[in-house]
Amino acid sequence: MRKIIFFIISFLFIFNSIASACNFRISNFGDPKEKVKIEPLPPLLMPDQFGGESLIIPIEDLCKTDQSLYGTTVIYLYIENKLSRIQLYRPNMEDSKLMDYAMGKYGKFNLPEGLPKTRWRGSYAWDSGNDTIEYIRTNIHDGHAEIIDITSKLNSYAMQEYNKKVGEWLDLQQ
């Protein structure tokens, strides 16, 4: 009897934690931007000079019941009106919540001994089915940023061409 009660309580706990987890994947790779509907306000759409359009949504609008990643912005990049990249961007927070999220969801990676997670800079990549996930922690102008970059291997050519245009523009800025 105790085993049955333990099983039921465990099942409810696991189901509840899964149900309250943040699902920022509100669209599938290859879907058009018109498929995204967020209430009460429509997401901010920003075209760029490289042929992409980004939908920028605070994670608070997507994950009302899970506050663990509040302060993170989710950026959906559309190339030729197809979702090509999902990026979680968390600047200047005195924590490592995106690192913890990435390691919990995609797998752990080794950090240098004795170095606090918040001082580590670098990147790590995972393959997960048709997706490539990259965690990045880097310095920015006024501090640091954590980034999780998710791309589909099926859209890799479009992303390569987009990144090539961005790289050429960056080279001209020096």
C-alpha positions as CSV (number, residue, x, y, z in Angstrom):
1,M,0.0,0.0,0.0
2,R,2.8,2.4,0.8
3,K,4.4,1.7,-2.5
4,I,1.2,2.6,-4.3
5,I,0.8,5.8,-2.3
6,F,4.5,6.7,-3.0
7,F,4.1,6.0,-6.7
8,I,1.0,8.2,-6.9
9,I,2.6,11.1,-5.0
10,S,5.8,10.7,-7.1
11,F,3.8,10.7,-10.3
12,L,1.8,13.8,-9.3
13,F,5.1,15.6,-8.3
14,I,6.8,14.8,-11.6
15,F,3.7,15.7,-13.7
16,N,3.3,19.0,-11.8
17,S,7.0,19.9,-12.3
18,I,6.7,19.1,-16.1
19,A,3.5,21.0,-16.4
20,S,4.9,24.1,-14.7
21,A,8.2,24.0,-16.7
22,C,8.8,26.8,-19.1
23,N,8.1,26.0,-22.8
24,F,9.6,28.8,-24.8
25,R,9.3,26.7,-28.0
26,I,6.1,28.2,-29.2
27,S,6.8,27.4,-32.8
28,N,8.5,24.7,-34.7
29,F,11.6,25.2,-36.9
30,G,10.4,26.0,-40.5
31,D,7.1,27.6,-39.3
32,P,6.1,31.1,-40.4
33,K,6.1,34.0,-37.9
34,E,2.4,34.5,-38.4
35,K,1.9,31.2,-36.4
36,V,3.0,32.9,-33.2
37,K,0.2,34.4,-31.1
38,I,1.0,35.9,-27.7
39,E,-1.7,37.7,-25.7
40,P,-2.4,40.5,-24.8
41,L,0.2,42.2,-26.9
42,P,1.7,41.0,-30.2
43,P,5.4,40.3,-30.0
44,L,7.9,42.9,-31.3
45,L,9.1,42.2,-34.9
46,M,12.4,43.6,-36.0
47,P,13.7,43.1,-39.5
48,D,17.4,43.3,-40.0
49,Q,19.7,44.2,-42.9
50,F,20.8,40.6,-43.4
51,G,17.5,39.2,-44.5
52,G,16.2,38.1,-41.1
53,E,13.3,39.1,-38.9
54,S,13.4,38.6,-35.2
55,L,10.4,38.2,-32.8
56,I,11.6,39.4,-29.4
57,I,9.6,38.2,-26.4
58,P,10.4,38.5,-22.7
59,I,10.3,35.0,-21.2
60,E,7.8,36.4,-18.6
61,D,5.2,36.5,-21.4
62,L,5.8,32.9,-22.2
63,C,6.3,31.3,-18.8
64,K,3.9,33.0,-16.4
65,T,4.1,30.1,-13.9
66,D,7.8,29.4,-14.0
67,Q,9.8,32.4,-12.7
68,S,13.2,30.7,-12.8
69,L,14.3,32.3,-16.0
70,Y,12.7,35.8,-15.6
71,G,15.0,38.4,-16.9
72,T,15.7,36.4,-20.1
73,T,14.6,37.5,-23.6
74,V,13.7,34.9,-26.2
75,I,14.5,35.9,-29.8
76,Y,13.0,33.9,-32.6
77,L,14.9,34.5,-35.9
78,Y,13.0,34.0,-39.1
79,I,14.8,33.7,-42.4
80,E,12.6,33.8,-45.5
81,N,9.6,33.7,-43.1
82,K,10.8,30.3,-41.6
83,L,11.8,29.9,-37.9
84,S,15.6,29.3,-38.2
85,R,16.9,30.0,-34.7
86,I,15.7,30.3,-31.1
87,Q,17.9,32.3,-28.8
88,L,17.6,32.8,-25.1
89,Y,19.5,35.9,-24.1
90,R,20.2,36.9,-20.4
91,P,22.5,39.9,-20.0
92,N,24.1,41.2,-16.8
93,M,22.5,38.9,-14.3
94,E,24.6,37.9,-11.3
95,D,23.7,34.2,-11.7
96,S,24.2,31.3,-14.0
97,K,20.6,30.3,-14.6
98,L,20.9,29.7,-18.3
99,M,24.0,27.5,-17.7
100,D,22.0,25.5,-15.1
101,Y,19.1,25.2,-17.4
102,A,21.2,24.1,-20.3
103,M,23.2,21.5,-18.2
104,G,19.9,20.2,-16.8
105,K,18.2,19.8,-20.1
106,Y,21.0,18.9,-22.5
107,G,23.8,17.5,-20.4
108,K,26.6,18.6,-18.1
109,F,30.0,19.8,-19.3
110,N,33.2,20.3,-17.3
111,L,34.2,23.7,-16.0
112,P,37.7,24.6,-14.7
113,E,38.3,23.6,-11.1
114,G,38.2,26.4,-8.6
115,L,36.6,28.9,-11.0
116,P,33.0,30.0,-10.0
117,K,30.4,29.4,-12.7
118,T,29.7,33.1,-12.9
119,R,33.3,33.9,-13.9
120,W,33.6,31.2,-16.5
121,R,33.6,32.4,-20.2
122,G,33.3,30.2,-23.2
123,S,30.8,28.0,-25.0
124,Y,29.7,24.4,-25.2
125,A,27.5,22.7,-27.9
126,W,25.2,19.6,-27.9
127,D,23.4,17.8,-30.6
128,S,19.9,16.8,-29.8
129,G,18.0,15.1,-32.5
130,N,17.7,17.5,-35.4
131,D,18.8,20.5,-33.3
132,T,22.2,21.9,-32.3
133,I,22.2,23.7,-29.0
134,E,25.1,26.0,-28.0
135,Y,25.5,27.6,-24.6
136,I,27.6,30.8,-24.6
137,R,28.8,32.9,-21.7
138,T,30.7,36.0,-22.9
139,N,31.7,39.5,-22.0
140,I,29.6,42.3,-23.5
141,H,30.1,46.1,-23.4
142,D,28.7,46.7,-19.9
143,G,29.2,43.3,-18.3
144,H,28.5,39.7,-19.4
145,A,25.7,37.7,-21.1
146,E,24.5,34.1,-21.1
147,I,23.1,32.8,-24.4
148,I,21.4,29.6,-25.4
149,D,21.4,29.3,-29.2
150,I,19.1,26.6,-30.7
151,T,19.2,25.9,-34.5
152,S,17.8,23.1,-36.6
153,K,20.2,21.0,-38.7
154,L,17.5,21.0,-41.3
155,N,17.9,24.8,-41.8
156,S,21.7,24.9,-41.6
157,Y,22.2,26.3,-45.1
158,A,20.0,29.3,-44.5
159,M,21.7,29.9,-41.1
160,Q,25.2,29.6,-42.7
161,E,24.2,32.2,-45.4
162,Y,22.7,34.5,-42.8
163,N,25.8,34.2,-40.5
164,K,28.1,34.8,-43.5
165,K,26.3,38.1,-44.2
166,V,26.5,39.1,-40.5
167,G,30.2,38.2,-40.5
168,E,31.0,40.2,-43.6
169,W,29.2,43.2,-42.1
170,L,31.2,42.8,-38.8
171,D,34.5,42.7,-40.8
172,L,33.6,46.0,-42.4
173,Q,33.0,47.6,-39.0
174,Q,36.6,47.2,-37.9
